[in-house]
Amino acid sequence: MQNISALFGPWIIGFYSLLFLFIALLYRAAPDERRRMGGSALMVIISIAGLLSVKLLGGAGGGGLPKLIEVGARMLAVIAAINVAGVFGFSLVMPKLRTGVSKFVEDLVLAGAYLLGGLAVISASGADLSGVLATSAVVTGVVAFSLQDTLGNVIGGMVLHLEDSFKPGDWICIDSFAGVVREIRWRQTTLETLDGDLVVVPNIILMKSPVTVQGRAQHDTRWRAVPFNVFYDRAPGEVEGVLNKAFSEDLPAGMAATPAPVCGIKDFLPNCIVYELRYYLSDLSSPAGTDSRVRSKIFYALSRAGIKLSIHNRSLVLSEAAKDAADRGQQTEHERRLAALREVEDFEPLTDAEFALIAGKLKSAPFSRGEKITIQGAVSDCLYIISEGGAEVQVRAGNGGEYTVVKKLGPGDVLGEMGLLTGEPRTATVVASGEVRCYRLDRENFRGVLASRPEIAESIAAIIAKRRVELSAAREKLAGDAAAGLKAEEQNLLSKIRDFFSL
């Protein structure tokens, strides 16, 4: 230790010891900066070796090579110390204070510190700074002329930071590239595209080319349009009304609620009308996924309304066998509808002829995963019978409460019978768990059956009233009053059904 003290002196030993200690602590405390700390440790080792070689060469008093080695060794030690201070401030202190600066600003601060540290070392070595600065000015001019593009990129990066035209996290389009800004550095800006690629764009190109910053003007939304074709057999007002209603009640994920989506005519073709569903994205990271969900909802909403999408014209030659197969398919579908209707407890009073009549009036109503079949509080006058798939019954307490799943439905289950019979608002929200196929019975299609035989209303009211009173008695343990309550509930329901259907 005495020999080391004789070579370096106590303050040099203390400086390097503290430097090694801080490097070791930061190497452990800041894992993302380990590469920089490893490089700083190497600089310290080279610096010590340089100072040791100067001592062995007889000291730097005589100038020449020993003097240059000493200045280089001290320069490396200063750079290492600046790196330690930078990591401590930018990677440890600022995150604790919940603040921070961009990587560009961090590099700018460190570059300034390197410059000042280098000038301080040169000044301490006894060199004339005025001569050094004059020589540096000439060298800087030559370098600037030869590195025009590089300097343009650096200046472009500085301007981008000062003007704040866009920042990391923004979605931008430039030339054929579109993506989210991940980092703005001295020379380049890095974009991450939707394909997961990283595109490095020189800053000078960003300064010279038009750049589209997506979503900045519409509060992180972006306008989109999904086209589709419908035959001329359906009026435009009908198509637009169906879709505008469907999207106002239930928005697919990724679609902004405001501005509201709207359906309109785009063009007229010889065999169909071209429509567009125009909407705004609320999630810029997955426009293709949102477009897919929008197309899916268009398909299902139009299918439930009996509106067919247009397809290319083609000629079909039907044989007698094909006609027989089609007839058999229609018969099978009719039998399937009859079976579904007979599962509805409320329709027990109907005759076979009435079942057959209603089966012919049922409408196919498919739903995709996540679509709302009914909405709590909404007024509707139709009934749904699930034939395939499943759904969840969700109830929300109050206007701002969260939905709670209270029941799961499957094939054969019925929902919305009170809406069909009395027009009462929906008491729960039913959401499709996957691909769901339902049959829908509307009020107008059921009116004819009740008008031809009004006594059916009495039987249906008795069935529903009995179910309600039994449920209430079971919950409240009031079985002794069930008979009186049953009669009152039956009369109440019968009055509502008669008023709703004008019987």
Secondary structure, DSSP 8 states (H G I E B T S, - for coil): -HHHHHHH-HHHHHHHHHHHHHHHHHHHH-GGGHHHHHHHHHHHHHHHHHHHHHHHTT-STT-SHHHHHHHHHHHHHHHHHHHHHHHIIIIIIHHHTT----HHHHHHHHHHHHHHHHHHHHHHTT--HHHHHHHHHHHHHHHHHHTHHHHHHHHHHHHHHHHTSS-TT-EEEETTEEEEEEEE-SSEEEEEETTS-EEEEEHHHHHHS--EEETTTTTS-EEEEEEEEE-TTS-HHHHHHHHHHHHHH---TTB-SSS--EEEEEEE-SS-EEEEEEEEES-TT-HHHHHHHHHHHHHHHHHHTT--B----------HHHHHHHHHHHHHHHHHHHHHHHT-GGGTT--HHHHHHHHHH-EEEEE-TT-EEE-TT-B--EEEEEEES-EEEEEESTTT--EEEEEEE-TT-EE-HHHHHH--B-SSEEEESSSEEEEEEEHHHHHHHHHH-THHHHHHHHHHHHHHHHHHHHHHT-GGGHHHHHHHHHHHHHHHHHHHHT-
